[in-house]
């Protein structure tokens, strides 16, 4: 039973390491479509064949950035081979994460509602 519990922890550690390494490797990319990227999360499949990399963008076009990152995925994966101590380095799939964008929209709505309430009082 003890062995089964170690596997999910290992996949979290691998995902965490991929998140840190990909964030560093992206800085070396020269593609102008890749703006100020933050890697928010990485989900690795149980067999380590694939990793979904969720990112947000401070400046730039999310769709163009996602396309550029997916085009660079092979290069980034090669960089991971040199860093990760695992047999299978997953194929990377980048996906724009709208969570922070939605949070900013919600904050704007809350601030607007509070401003309107203050005016009414």
Buried (B, 14 or more C-beta within 10 A) or exposed (E): EEEEEEEEEEBEEBBEBBBEBBBEBBEEBEBEBBBEBEBBBBBBEEEBEEBBBBBBBEEBEBEBBBBBBBBBBEEBBEBBEEBBEBEEBBEBBBBBBEEEEEEEEEEEEEEEEEEEEEEEE
